[in-house]
C-alpha cells in the first residue's frame, strides 16, 4: 500500500504475515483459542525465494523507481500481474500491467502503464484483481485514497477498465484516519471488503452478494494488536478442501514480515497461527526464507504481496499443497524517502521437504492435521493402559499398502482376515508429498511394539518425481551410477491410536557416513528383539547398482531414528525382508530374482539358513512378502506383491508348517477380498483389538460388521 505523498513520507507495503498478540495489554480484541491439532499447515514454515523477477523499466514518458504491491491471477494460460509503481516524472503512485506464460519469462515481460487508460491517471495504487462470477466481470480494487473499483471483460487490456467508482459515499463511520490496502473475498452470501490502517487494526465491511459492490457496511475491527505487529498489506483466502479462512497481515519491524490468522468464517473471530506469527517464526519473513542456489540475497523485507491462488474468482481459494507467494523486496542497504525505495518483485515457494538434523532425523513440526484424517504431533504420551498385547487381545486386522498412482500409503481393516475395507474409501491416509523428502512413499510396513504402539516404516522414494514436477531429473541421483529408484531416506512413524502420529524422515547416509555412498535404503520393516529389548529395523541397502542386501539396526524408543550403525544380515542376498517369530524360530522371507524365498534361524539377525525353492506359486515377478497369522488358528498367511501382473495385485498363500503352502489366490480372485480398493502394492498386516477397530472405523466413518 502507499500513503498519499503529500501527507506521508514513510509508508508500509502489503505483505503476507501472521498476527501476534504479544501481551495481554497489546491485544484489545478477544481471540479464539487455537486447537493445534487442526492447524491449516505444519509450522514452522520454510520458503525459498527466486531472484528478482520483475523490476521497474522506464520509458520516454514514465520515470519509475519501483514495482510493488502485486496482485496476480492465472488465466488463459498466462500469468496476469498488476502492481504499484512510483513515478518520479509524475510525482505520484500509479500502476502497471504485465503478462507472461511462465515465471522464467517474467523478467522480459513488457510493462504497460495504467495511464494508457485516461480514467486511471493520477494517484491509484495497491491493486487487487478477481473475477466476480455472479456478474461475469473482472473487478479491479485499488486505493485512491478511498477504496475504488473498476470492471472489464478483458484483463489483458488495461485501457478497457471502466472509470473508477467509490465503494462508499464519503468516509464511513469507523474508518481509520489512514485507510489503505483493500481486498475483497466472498462466501456464499456476502462480499467482504478488508483493509488496514497502519494503526494495529484490521478492518472489515460487508455487503450481500446481490448488492455488491454497493451497500458496504460501516467497518468494524476484525483483529487488533500493536502497530509494529499489525501494520498493513493484508489479504484473506479460503483454504481449499476446508471450511477455514486464512488472513495474512504485514508486520512493521525489525523488518517487514508476514503473520497469519485462521477463522472458520469471514465474519468470525480470527486466531493467530502458532509458529507463523512472530518475527522469529513468521508466516513469511527473512528468518524463514532462503534464496535459490546461485541467487545472492537481495532483500531483508518480505513485504506486500499475494499468494498464488487455486483459481481466480471471488472466493480467493488457495491450495496449501501448492503455496507460492509473489512479494516485494528491496536492497537491504537502501533507505530514505519511502517513495523512492527500490522495490522489486520476487517469488517465494514453500519448501515442503523435511530437513534432517546432524544425526539424520528430521525435526518434527508442531501438531498438524493431515488431509487423510491423521494428525502429526511432536511427541506421544504413552497411554496409562498401554501394554504388550497378545493374540487373545486381538479381534481384527490392519493392512497398510501403497499405490504407484499416488506414491502415498493407505490403511484397510478386516474383522475376519479375509475381507478388507479401506479406511479412507480408497484415498491416501499418509500423503507422500507431505511426509517424504522425495515427495513419495512406498513399501509401508506396520507392526505392534511391546508398549502396544503401532510402528510404521516406509521408503522415502517417488519413482515419478520428474513427471510430477518435484525434480528435473528422472532420479534423485544419476541412474548410471546409483541405479533405479535411488534414495537415501526412510520414514518412521509411531502411534498409539492410528490417528495421532509422530513423524521422522531419516537420512541413513547422513546419520551413518561410514556406510559410504549407498545407492538406496528400501523397504524398512520393524520387529521387536526380545533379547535386547529394542525395536529392530531391517531394510535393503544397495551398492554399485548391483549388490543389494538386508541390513539391520536398533531404533530409539521414540522411533524417530536409528541408533546403531546398520549391519548386514549375513548369508542372505536379496531385498524386501520379512521376519516372523514362531515358537523359538525366526522365519525370514525375502526376494531374489523376483521370487519369494525362505530362510530360518534361531537368532533374529544372523544365522539364517536359506532354502533354494521358490515359495510363492506365481509365474510372474513378485516382491514384498509379509507373513501374518489367522487369529485363533495355527494357519499363517503369506502375502506378496505380484508386481509383474497386469494389473498388479496382492497374492496369498497359507501354511501351517512353513514347508508346504496353499495358494488361495489374489484380492478379489479367491477368498481374499478388497471391498473398496484395487491394485494395492507392497503391504503388511498387523492386528487390532475390538476397541481399536471400533474407534478407527468411527473416526473414518467406515461401516463394517464388528460384532
C-alpha positions as CSV (number, residue, x, y, z in Angstrom):
1,X,0.0,0.0,0.0
2,X,1.1,3.6,-0.4
3,X,0.2,6.7,1.5
4,X,-0.5,10.0,-0.3
5,X,2.9,11.5,-0.9
6,X,1.7,14.9,0.2
7,X,1.0,13.7,3.7
8,X,3.2,10.8,4.5
9,X,6.9,10.1,3.7
10,X,7.1,6.8,5.4
11,X,4.8,4.2,4.0
12,X,4.5,0.5,4.5
13,X,3.7,-2.1,1.9
14,X,1.4,-5.0,1.6
15,X,2.9,-8.3,2.8
16,X,1.8,-11.7,4.0
17,X,2.1,-12.2,7.7
18,X,0.9,-13.5,10.9
19,X,-0.9,-11.8,13.7
20,X,0.9,-11.8,17.0
21,X,-0.7,-11.0,20.3
22,X,2.5,-10.3,22.2
23,X,1.0,-9.3,25.5
24,X,-2.5,-9.2,27.0
25,X,-2.2,-5.4,27.2
26,X,-1.5,-5.2,23.4
27,X,-4.5,-7.3,22.5
28,X,-7.7,-5.4,22.9
29,X,-9.7,-7.7,20.6
30,X,-10.7,-11.1,22.0
31,X,-9.1,-14.0,20.2
32,X,-10.4,-17.5,19.9
33,X,-8.2,-20.2,21.4
34,X,-6.4,-22.4,18.9
35,X,-6.7,-26.1,18.5
36,X,-3.2,-27.2,17.5
37,X,-4.4,-30.5,16.1
38,X,-6.4,-28.6,13.4
39,X,-3.9,-26.1,12.2
40,X,-4.1,-25.4,8.4
41,X,-0.4,-26.2,7.9
42,X,2.6,-27.6,9.6
43,X,4.8,-24.9,11.3
44,X,7.4,-23.6,11.3
45,X,7.3,-22.8,7.6
46,X,10.3,-22.5,5.3
47,X,10.4,-20.7,1.9
48,X,12.8,-20.5,-1.0
49,X,13.0,-17.2,-2.9
50,X,13.7,-16.6,-6.5
51,X,16.0,-13.9,-7.8
52,X,14.3,-10.6,-8.8
53,X,11.7,-11.4,-11.4
54,X,10.1,-8.0,-12.1
55,X,11.8,-4.7,-11.8
56,X,11.0,-1.1,-12.9
57,X,11.5,-0.2,-16.5
58,X,11.1,3.4,-17.5
59,X,10.2,4.8,-21.0
60,X,10.2,8.2,-22.6
61,X,7.3,9.5,-20.6
62,X,7.5,7.4,-17.4
63,X,10.4,7.5,-15.0
64,X,9.7,4.9,-12.3
65,X,11.9,3.7,-9.4
66,X,9.9,0.7,-8.0
67,X,7.5,-2.1,-8.7
68,X,5.5,-3.2,-5.7
69,X,2.1,-4.3,-4.2
70,X,1.4,-7.0,-6.8
71,X,-1.9,-8.8,-7.5
72,X,-1.7,-11.9,-9.7
73,X,-4.0,-14.5,-11.3
74,X,-3.5,-17.3,-13.8
75,X,-6.0,-17.0,-16.7
76,X,-6.0,-18.3,-20.2
77,X,-2.6,-20.0,-19.7
78,X,-0.9,-16.7,-18.7
79,X,0.1,-15.0,-15.5
80,X,-1.5,-11.6,-15.3
81,X,0.1,-9.1,-12.8
82,X,-1.0,-5.6,-11.8
83,X,1.3,-3.7,-9.5
84,X,2.1,-0.3,-8.0
85,X,4.9,1.9,-9.3
86,X,6.2,5.2,-8.1
87,X,6.7,7.7,-10.9
88,X,9.2,10.4,-10.3
89,X,8.2,12.1,-13.5
90,X,4.6,12.4,-12.4
91,X,5.4,12.7,-8.7
92,X,2.8,10.2,-7.6
93,X,1.9,6.5,-7.2
94,X,0.5,4.7,-10.2
95,X,0.1,1.2,-11.6
96,X,1.4,-1.1,-14.3
97,X,0.2,-4.3,-16.0
98,X,2.2,-7.2,-17.5
99,X,1.6,-10.8,-18.5
100,X,3.8,-13.8,-19.3
101,X,3.4,-17.6,-19.8
102,X,6.0,-18.8,-17.2
103,X,7.8,-17.3,-14.3
104,X,11.1,-17.7,-16.2
105,X,9.6,-15.2,-18.7
106,X,8.7,-12.6,-16.2
107,X,12.0,-10.6,-16.3
108,X,11.4,-10.0,-20.0
109,X,7.7,-9.1,-19.8
110,X,6.7,-5.6,-21.0
111,X,5.2,-3.2,-18.5
112,X,2.1,-1.4,-19.7
113,X,1.4,1.8,-17.7
114,X,-2.1,2.1,-16.4
115,X,-2.4,5.7,-17.6
116,X,-3.0,4.2,-21.1
117,X,-6.5,4.4,-19.7
118,X,-7.4,8.1,-19.3
119,X,-9.7,7.3,-16.4
120,X,-6.8,5.8,-14.4
121,X,-4.4,8.7,-14.5
122,X,-3.2,10.2,-11.2
123,X,-2.9,8.6,-7.8
124,X,-4.1,5.0,-7.8
125,X,-2.2,2.1,-6.2
126,X,-2.2,-1.3,-4.2
127,X,-4.4,-3.2,-6.7
128,X,-6.4,-6.3,-6.1
129,X,-7.8,-8.4,-9.0
130,X,-10.5,-11.1,-9.2
131,X,-13.3,-12.4,-11.4
132,X,-16.8,-11.8,-9.8
133,X,-18.7,-14.8,-11.2
134,X,-22.3,-13.5,-10.4
135,X,-21.6,-10.5,-12.7
136,X,-19.3,-12.4,-15.2
137,X,-17.0,-9.4,-14.9
138,X,-13.4,-8.8,-13.7
139,X,-13.1,-6.4,-10.8
140,X,-10.1,-4.2,-10.1
141,X,-9.9,-2.9,-6.5
142,X,-7.4,-0.3,-5.5
143,X,-6.5,2.6,-3.2
144,X,-7.2,6.2,-4.3
145,X,-7.1,7.0,-1.1
146,X,-10.6,5.7,-0.5
147,X,-11.3,2.2,-1.9
148,X,-12.4,2.2,-5.5
149,X,-13.2,-0.4,-8.2
150,X,-13.4,-0.7,-12.0
151,X,-14.6,-3.6,-14.2
152,X,-13.7,-5.1,-17.5
153,X,-14.3,-8.2,-19.7
154,X,-10.6,-8.4,-20.7
155,X,-7.9,-8.0,-18.0
156,X,-5.1,-8.2,-20.7
157,X,-6.2,-4.7,-21.9
158,X,-5.8,-2.1,-19.2
159,X,-7.4,0.5,-21.5
160,X,-10.7,-1.3,-21.2
161,X,-11.2,-0.8,-17.4
162,X,-14.3,1.3,-16.6
163,X,-14.0,4.7,-14.8
164,X,-13.3,4.2,-11.0
165,X,-16.2,4.1,-8.7
166,X,-16.3,4.6,-4.9
167,X,-17.4,1.8,-2.5
168,X,-18.7,4.3,0.0
169,X,-20.5,7.7,-0.2
170,X,-17.9,9.7,1.7
171,X,-15.9,8.2,4.6
172,X,-17.9,5.7,6.7
173,X,-18.1,5.8,10.4
174,X,-15.5,3.6,12.0
175,X,-12.9,4.0,9.2
176,X,-9.4,5.0,10.4
177,X,-7.7,8.3,9.5
178,X,-5.5,6.5,7.0
179,X,-7.3,3.5,5.4
180,X,-5.2,1.5,2.9
181,X,-4.6,-1.8,1.1
182,X,-8.1,-3.0,0.3
183,X,-9.1,-6.5,-0.8
184,X,-12.4,-8.4,-1.4
185,X,-13.3,-12.0,-0.7
186,X,-16.8,-13.6,-0.9
187,X,-18.5,-16.5,0.8
188,X,-21.9,-18.0,-0.3
189,X,-23.9,-15.0,0.9
190,X,-21.7,-11.9,1.4
191,X,-18.8,-10.0,-0.2
192,X,-16.3,-8.7,2.4
193,X,-14.0,-5.7,2.0
194,X,-11.0,-5.9,4.3
195,X,-8.3,-3.3,4.9
196,X,-5.8,-1.9,7.4
197,X,-4.9,1.5,8.8
198,X,-1.2,1.4,9.8
199,X,-2.5,1.6,13.4
200,X,-2.6,-2.0,14.6
201,X,-6.1,-2.7,13.3
202,X,-7.6,-4.9,10.6
203,X,-11.0,-3.7,9.4
204,X,-14.0,-5.5,7.8
205,X,-17.0,-4.2,5.9
206,X,-19.5,-6.4,4.0
207,X,-22.5,-6.4,1.7
208,X,-24.7,-9.1,0.2
209,X,-23.7,-10.9,-3.0
210,X,-26.8,-9.5,-4.7
211,X,-25.9,-5.8,-3.7
212,X,-22.1,-6.0,-4.4
213,X,-20.3,-3.7,-5.0
214,X,-22.9,-1.3,-3.4
215,X,-24.2,-1.4,0.2
216,X,-21.0,-1.9,2.1
217,X,-21.5,-1.7,5.9
218,X,-19.6,0.6,8.2
219,X,-16.3,-1.1,9.0
220,X,-15.7,-2.9,12.3
221,X,-12.4,-4.2,13.8
222,X,-11.7,-7.8,13.0
223,X,-8.2,-8.1,14.5
224,X,-6.3,-5.7,16.8
225,X,-2.7,-5.6,18.0
226,X,0.0,-3.0,18.3
227,X,1.2,-1.1,15.3
228,X,4.6,-2.9,14.9
229,X,2.9,-6.3,14.9
230,X,-0.1,-5.5,12.7
231,X,0.7,-2.8,10.1
232,X,-0.7,-3.2,6.6
233,X,-0.7,-5.3,3.4
234,X,-3.5,-7.7,4.4
235,X,-5.0,-10.4,2.3
236,X,-7.6,-13.1,3.1
237,X,-8.1,-16.5,1.4
238,X,-10.4,-19.6,1.6
239,X,-8.4,-22.8,2.2
240,X,-9.2,-25.4,-0.4
241,X,-10.9,-28.5,0.8
242,X,-11.9,-27.0,4.2
243,X,-14.3,-24.6,5.8
244,X,-11.4,-22.4,7.1
245,X,-10.1,-19.0,6.0
246,X,-6.5,-17.6,6.3
247,X,-5.6,-14.0,6.7
248,X,-2.1,-12.6,6.3
249,X,-1.0,-9.2,7.5
250,X,2.3,-7.5,7.2
251,X,4.2,-6.5,10.4
252,X,6.4,-3.5,10.5
253,X,9.7,-4.3,12.4
254,X,12.5,-5.3,12.8
255,X,12.0,-5.7,9.0
256,X,8.8,-6.3,7.1
257,X,7.4,-9.9,7.6
258,X,4.1,-11.6,7.4
259,X,1.9,-13.2,10.1
260,X,-1.1,-15.5,9.8
261,X,-4.5,-16.0,11.3
262,X,-7.3,-18.6,10.8
263,X,-11.0,-18.5,11.2
264,X,-14.0,-20.7,10.3
265,X,-16.0,-17.7,8.9
266,X,-15.2,-14.4,7.4
267,X,-17.4,-12.6,10.0
268,X,-16.0,-14.6,12.9
269,X,-13.1,-14.4,15.3
270,X,-9.5,-14.7,14.0
271,X,-6.9,-16.9,15.7
272,X,-3.1,-16.3,15.3
273,X,-1.4,-19.4,13.9
274,X,1.2,-20.7,16.4
275,X,4.6,-21.0,14.7
276,X,3.6,-18.5,12.0
277,X,3.0,-15.3,13.9
278,X,6.3,-13.8,15.2
279,X,9.5,-12.3,13.9
280,X,11.4,-15.4,14.8
281,X,8.8,-17.8,13.3
282,X,6.8,-15.8,10.8
283,X,4.4,-17.0,8.0
284,X,7.0,-15.4,5.7
285,X,10.0,-13.3,6.7
286,X,13.7,-13.2,6.3
287,X,14.0,-15.7,9.3
288,X,12.3,-18.5,7.3
289,X,13.3,-17.5,3.7
290,X,16.4,-18.8,1.9
291,X,17.4,-17.9,-1.6
292,X,17.7,-20.3,-4.6
293,X,21.2,-21.7,-5.3
294,X,23.3,-19.1,-7.0
295,X,21.0,-16.2,-6.0
296,X,22.6,-13.5,-3.9
297,X,20.2,-12.5,-1.1
298,X,18.6,-9.3,-2.4
299,X,16.2,-8.3,0.3
300,X,15.6,-8.3,4.0
301,X,11.9,-7.2,3.7
302,X,9.3,-9.8,2.8
303,X,6.6,-7.3,2.0
304,X,3.3,-6.6,0.3
305,X,2.3,-9.5,-2.0
306,X,-0.2,-12.2,-2.8
307,X,-0.3,-16.0,-2.5
308,X,-0.8,-17.7,-5.8
309,X,-4.5,-18.8,-5.9
310,X,-6.1,-22.0,-6.9
311,X,-8.4,-20.2,-9.4
312,X,-9.2,-16.5,-10.0
313,X,-12.8,-15.9,-8.7
314,X,-14.2,-14.1,-5.8
315,X,-13.7,-16.9,-3.3
316,X,-9.9,-16.3,-3.2
317,X,-9.2,-20.0,-2.8
318,X,-5.6,-21.3,-2.1
319,X,-4.3,-24.8,-2.2
320,X,-2.0,-25.4,0.8
321,X,-0.2,-28.2,-1.1
322,X,1.0,-25.7,-3.7
323,X,1.9,-22.5,-1.9
324,X,3.8,-19.7,-3.7
325,X,3.9,-16.0,-2.8
326,X,4.6,-13.1,-5.1
327,X,6.1,-10.4,-2.9
328,X,8.1,-7.2,-2.9
329,X,11.6,-6.7,-1.5
330,X,14.4,-4.2,-1.7
331,X,18.1,-3.8,-1.4
332,X,18.8,-4.0,2.4
333,X,21.2,-1.0,2.1
334,X,18.5,1.2,0.6
335,X,16.8,3.9,2.8
336,X,15.4,7.4,2.9
337,X,12.2,8.7,1.3
338,X,9.8,5.8,1.2
339,X,8.5,6.8,-2.2
340,X,12.0,6.3,-3.7
341,X,12.7,2.9,-2.1
342,X,13.8,0.5,-4.9
343,X,11.2,-2.2,-4.5
344,X,11.2,-5.2,-6.9
345,X,9.2,-8.4,-7.1
346,X,10.3,-12.0,-6.4
347,X,8.6,-15.3,-5.8
348,X,8.6,-17.5,-2.7
349,X,7.9,-21.2,-2.9
350,X,7.0,-23.2,0.2
351,X,9.7,-25.8,0.9
352,X,7.8,-28.9,2.0
353,X,10.9,-31.1,2.2
354,X,11.7,-32.4,5.7
355,X,15.0,-31.1,6.9
356,X,17.3,-33.8,8.6
357,X,19.4,-32.9,11.6
358,X,23.0,-33.8,12.0
359,X,22.0,-37.3,13.3
360,X,19.8,-37.9,10.2
361,X,16.5,-37.4,11.9
362,X,14.1,-34.7,10.6
363,X,13.0,-32.1,13.1
364,X,9.3,-32.8,13.9
365,X,6.9,-29.9,13.4
366,X,4.1,-28.8,15.7
367,X,0.8,-30.8,15.5
368,X,-0.8,-30.5,12.1
369,X,-3.9,-32.1,10.6
370,X,-3.2,-34.2,7.5
371,X,-5.9,-34.4,4.8
372,X,-6.0,-38.2,5.2
373,X,-7.5,-38.0,8.7
374,X,-4.3,-38.3,10.8
375,X,-2.6,-35.7,13.0
376,X,1.2,-35.3,13.1
377,X,2.4,-34.4,16.6
378,X,5.8,-33.6,18.0
379,X,5.7,-36.4,20.6
380,X,3.4,-39.1,22.1
381,X,2.4,-39.6,25.6
382,X,2.1,-43.3,26.4
383,X,-1.5,-44.1,27.5
384,X,-1.8,-45.3,31.1
385,X,-3.3,-48.6,29.9
386,X,-0.7,-49.3,27.2
387,X,0.9,-52.7,27.4
388,X,2.2,-55.6,25.4
389,X,-0.7,-57.3,23.6
390,X,-1.1,-60.9,22.7
391,X,-3.2,-62.9,20.3
392,X,-6.0,-63.2,22.9
393,X,-6.4,-59.4,22.9
394,X,-6.9,-59.1,19.2
395,X,-10.2,-59.1,17.2
396,X,-9.2,-57.9,13.8
397,X,-6.6,-57.0,11.2
398,X,-5.0,-53.8,9.8
399,X,-3.5,-53.7,6.3
400,X,-1.2,-51.0,5.1
401,X,-0.3,-50.7,1.5
402,X,0.7,-48.0,-1.1
403,X,-0.2,-47.2,-4.7
404,X,2.0,-46.2,-7.6
405,X,-0.7,-43.8,-8.8
406,X,-0.4,-41.6,-5.7
407,X,3.0,-42.5,-4.2
408,X,1.2,-42.5,-0.9
409,X,0.1,-45.0,1.7
410,X,-3.3,-46.4,2.8
411,X,-4.9,-48.4,5.6
412,X,-7.6,-51.0,5.4
413,X,-9.3,-53.1,8.2
414,X,-10.8,-56.5,8.5
415,X,-12.7,-58.4,11.2
416,X,-12.0,-61.8,9.8
417,X,-8.7,-61.5,7.9
418,X,-10.4,-62.3,4.6
419,X,-12.4,-59.2,3.7
420,X,-10.6,-55.8,3.9
421,X,-12.2,-52.4,3.7
422,X,-10.1,-49.3,3.0
423,X,-10.5,-46.8,5.9
424,X,-10.4,-43.7,3.7
425,X,-12.5,-45.0,0.9
426,X,-9.6,-45.6,-1.4
427,X,-7.9,-42.3,-0.7
428,X,-4.4,-41.9,0.8
429,X,-4.0,-41.5,4.5
430,X,-0.2,-41.0,4.5
431,X,0.5,-38.3,1.9
432,X,3.9,-38.8,0.3
433,X,4.1,-35.2,-0.9
434,X,3.9,-34.0,2.8
435,X,5.8,-36.7,4.6
436,X,8.8,-37.6,2.4
437,X,11.9,-35.8,1.1
438,X,11.3,-37.1,-2.4
439,X,7.5,-36.4,-2.1
440,X,6.7,-40.0,-2.4
441,X,6.1,-43.0,0.0
442,X,6.5,-46.7,-0.8
443,X,6.7,-50.1,0.9
444,X,4.8,-49.4,4.2
445,X,5.2,-51.9,7.0
446,X,3.4,-51.8,10.3
447,X,3.8,-53.8,13.5
448,X,2.9,-53.7,17.2
449,X,5.6,-53.0,19.8
450,X,6.0,-54.1,23.4
451,X,4.2,-51.0,24.5
452,X,1.2,-51.7,22.4
453,X,2.1,-48.9,19.9
454,X,2.0,-49.0,16.2
455,X,5.3,-48.8,14.4
456,X,5.1,-47.7,10.8
457,X,8.2,-47.6,8.5
458,X,8.2,-46.6,4.8
459,X,10.6,-46.0,1.9
460,X,11.1,-42.3,1.0
461,X,11.0,-42.5,-2.8
462,X,9.0,-41.0,-5.6
463,X,9.6,-43.1,-8.8
464,X,7.7,-40.5,-10.9
465,X,9.2,-37.4,-9.2
466,X,10.3,-35.8,-12.5
467,X,6.9,-36.3,-14.1
468,X,5.2,-34.9,-11.0
469,X,7.4,-31.8,-11.2
470,X,9.3,-32.5,-7.9
471,X,12.7,-32.7,-9.6
472,X,14.2,-32.1,-13.0
473,X,15.9,-35.5,-13.4
474,X,14.4,-39.0,-13.5
475,X,16.1,-40.0,-10.3
476,X,17.5,-38.0,-7.4
477,X,21.0,-39.0,-8.5
478,X,22.4,-40.3,-11.8
479,X,20.9,-43.7,-12.7
480,X,24.1,-44.9,-14.4
481,X,25.9,-44.8,-11.1
482,X,23.2,-45.3,-8.5
483,X,20.6,-47.3,-10.4
484,X,16.8,-47.5,-10.5
485,X,14.9,-45.9,-7.6
486,X,17.9,-44.5,-5.8
487,X,17.1,-42.9,-2.5
488,X,18.7,-42.4,1.0
489,X,15.9,-41.8,3.5
490,X,13.3,-43.9,5.3
491,X,10.1,-42.6,7.0
492,X,9.5,-43.6,10.6
493,X,6.1,-43.0,12.3
494,X,4.6,-44.1,15.6
495,X,1.1,-44.0,17.1
496,X,-1.0,-45.5,19.9
497,X,-4.3,-45.0,18.2
498,X,-3.6,-44.8,14.4
499,X,-4.8,-41.1,14.4
500,X,-2.1,-39.2,16.2
501,X,1.4,-39.9,14.8
502,X,5.0,-38.8,15.3
503,X,6.9,-38.4,12.1
504,X,10.6,-38.5,11.2
505,X,12.2,-38.7,7.7
506,X,15.5,-40.3,8.5
507,X,18.5,-39.9,6.2
508,X,20.5,-43.1,6.6
509,X,23.6,-41.8,4.8
510,X,23.7,-38.6,6.9
511,X,23.4,-40.4,10.1
512,X,26.0,-43.1,9.2
513,X,28.6,-41.7,6.8
514,X,30.7,-44.7,7.5
515,X,28.3,-46.7,5.3
516,X,29.8,-44.9,2.3
517,X,28.0,-43.9,-0.9
518,X,24.8,-46.1,-0.7
519,X,22.5,-46.5,-3.7
520,X,19.3,-46.9,-1.7
521,X,17.6,-47.6,1.6
522,X,14.4,-49.5,0.7
523,X,11.6,-51.4,2.3
524,X,12.1,-50.9,6.0
525,X,10.4,-53.3,8.4
526,X,10.4,-53.5,12.2
527,X,10.4,-56.3,14.7
528,X,10.9,-56.4,18.5
529,X,14.1,-58.0,19.7
530,X,13.2,-59.5,23.0
531,X,16.8,-60.3,23.9
532,X,17.9,-56.7,23.6
533,X,14.6,-55.1,24.5
534,X,14.7,-52.8,21.4
535,X,12.8,-52.3,18.2
536,X,14.9,-53.6,15.4
537,X,14.6,-52.2,11.9
538,X,15.8,-54.0,8.9
539,X,15.9,-52.9,5.3
540,X,17.6,-53.1,1.9
541,X,20.8,-51.3,1.1
542,X,22.3,-51.5,-2.4
543,X,25.8,-50.6,-3.5
544,X,27.3,-50.1,-7.0
545,X,23.9,-50.6,-8.7
546,X,24.1,-54.3,-8.2
547,X,24.9,-55.5,-4.6
548,X,21.6,-55.5,-2.6
549,X,21.5,-57.0,0.9
550,X,19.5,-56.8,4.0
551,X,20.8,-54.7,6.9
552,X,19.6,-54.2,10.5
553,X,19.8,-51.6,13.2
554,X,18.1,-50.7,16.5
555,X,15.9,-47.6,16.8
556,X,15.4,-45.1,19.6
557,X,12.4,-45.6,21.9
558,X,10.5,-42.7,20.3
559,X,11.0,-44.4,16.8
560,X,12.5,-41.3,15.2
561,X,16.0,-42.5,14.3
562,X,18.4,-45.4,14.0
563,X,20.7,-45.6,17.0
564,X,23.2,-48.2,15.8
565,X,25.2,-48.5,12.5
566,X,23.3,-50.8,10.1
567,X,24.9,-54.2,9.9
568,X,24.4,-56.8,7.1
569,X,22.4,-59.9,7.8
570,X,24.9,-62.5,6.7
571,X,24.4,-65.2,4.1
572,X,21.2,-63.6,2.7
573,X,21.5,-62.0,-0.7
574,X,18.3,-60.2,-1.6
575,X,15.7,-57.5,-0.8
576,X,12.4,-57.0,0.9
577,X,12.9,-59.0,4.1
578,X,10.1,-60.0,6.4
579,X,10.8,-61.6,9.8
580,X,8.2,-63.5,11.8
581,X,9.0,-65.4,15.1
582,X,7.1,-68.7,15.5
583,X,8.0,-70.6,18.6
584,X,11.7,-70.3,19.1
585,X,12.5,-69.9,15.3
586,X,12.7,-66.8,13.2
587,X,11.3,-67.1,9.6
588,X,12.8,-64.7,7.1
589,X,11.0,-64.3,3.8
590,X,12.8,-62.2,1.2
591,X,13.1,-61.7,-2.5
592,X,15.8,-62.7,-5.0
593,X,15.4,-62.7,-8.8
594,X,11.8,-61.5,-8.4
595,X,10.8,-64.7,-6.4
596,X,9.9,-65.1,-2.8
597,X,12.4,-67.3,-0.8
598,X,12.5,-68.6,2.8
599,X,15.2,-68.9,5.4
600,X,15.1,-70.0,9.1
601,X,17.3,-69.1,12.1
602,X,17.2,-69.3,15.9
603,X,18.6,-65.7,16.0
604,X,16.8,-62.6,14.9
605,X,19.5,-61.0,12.7
606,X,22.1,-63.8,11.9
607,X,22.5,-67.5,11.3
608,X,19.8,-67.8,8.6
609,X,19.8,-71.0,6.5
610,X,18.3,-70.2,3.1
611,X,16.1,-72.6,1.2
612,X,16.5,-72.7,-2.6
613,X,12.9,-73.3,-3.8
614,X,10.5,-70.5,-4.7
615,X,7.8,-70.2,-2.1
616,X,5.1,-68.2,-3.9
617,X,3.1,-70.0,-6.6
618,X,3.3,-67.2,-9.2
619,X,4.8,-67.4,-12.6
620,X,5.2,-63.6,-12.8
621,X,7.6,-61.4,-10.8
622,X,6.8,-61.0,-7.1
623,X,8.2,-59.0,-4.2
624,X,7.4,-57.7,-0.7
625,X,6.5,-60.9,1.2
626,X,4.7,-60.4,4.6
627,X,3.5,-63.1,7.0
628,X,0.5,-62.8,9.3
629,X,-1.4,-65.3,11.4
630,X,-5.1,-66.1,11.2
631,X,-6.1,-65.3,14.8
632,X,-7.3,-68.3,16.8
633,X,-5.8,-70.8,14.4
634,X,-2.5,-72.4,13.5
635,X,-2.6,-71.0,10.0
636,X,-0.3,-68.3,8.7
637,X,-0.9,-66.3,5.6
638,X,2.0,-65.2,3.3
639,X,1.0,-62.1,1.3
640,X,3.2,-60.9,-1.6
641,X,3.0,-58.2,-4.3
642,X,2.5,-59.7,-7.7
643,X,4.0,-56.6,-9.4
644,X,4.6,-58.4,-12.7
645,X,0.8,-59.0,-13.1
646,X,-1.2,-56.8,-15.4
647,X,-2.8,-55.3,-13.5
648,X,-0.7,-55.8,-10.3
649,X,-2.4,-57.3,-7.3
650,X,-1.6,-59.0,-3.9
651,X,-1.2,-62.7,-3.8
652,X,-1.8,-65.0,-0.8
653,X,-0.7,-68.5,0.3
654,X,-1.4,-70.3,3.6
655,X,0.8,-72.6,5.6
656,X,0.8,-74.3,9.0
657,X,4.2,-75.9,8.8
658,X,6.3,-73.4,6.8
659,X,7.2,-76.2,4.4
660,X,4.0,-76.6,2.3
661,X,1.9,-73.7,1.1
662,X,-1.6,-73.5,-0.3
663,X,-2.3,-70.9,-3.0
664,X,-5.5,-69.0,-2.1
665,X,-5.4,-66.6,-5.0
666,X,-5.4,-62.8,-5.1
667,X,-7.5,-59.9,-3.8
668,X,-11.0,-60.4,-5.4
669,X,-9.7,-63.5,-7.2
670,X,-10.3,-66.1,-4.5
671,X,-11.2,-66.0,-0.8
672,X,-9.4,-62.7,-0.1
673,X,-11.5,-59.6,-0.8
674,X,-10.9,-55.9,-1.0
675,X,-14.3,-54.1,-0.9
676,X,-13.5,-50.5,-1.9
677,X,-9.9,-50.5,-3.3
678,X,-7.9,-52.2,-6.0
679,X,-4.3,-52.6,-7.2
680,X,-2.6,-52.4,-3.7
681,X,1.2,-52.7,-3.6
682,X,3.8,-53.8,-1.1
683,X,1.8,-54.0,2.1
684,X,1.8,-55.5,5.6
685,X,-0.7,-56.8,8.1
686,X,-0.9,-56.4,11.9
687,X,-3.6,-56.9,14.5
688,X,-6.2,-54.7,16.2
689,X,-8.3,-55.0,19.4
690,X,-12.1,-54.7,19.1
691,X,-12.0,-51.3,20.8
692,X,-9.4,-50.1,18.3
693,X,-11.5,-51.4,15.4
694,X,-14.5,-49.5,16.7
695,X,-12.5,-46.3,17.3
696,X,-10.9,-46.1,13.9
697,X,-14.0,-47.1,11.9
698,X,-15.9,-44.4,13.7
699,X,-13.1,-41.9,13.1
700,X,-13.0,-42.6,9.3
701,X,-16.8,-43.3,9.2
702,X,-16.4,-46.8,7.8
703,X,-19.4,-49.2,8.1
704,X,-18.3,-52.8,8.6
705,X,-19.8,-55.5,10.8
706,X,-17.8,-55.7,14.1
707,X,-19.8,-57.9,16.4
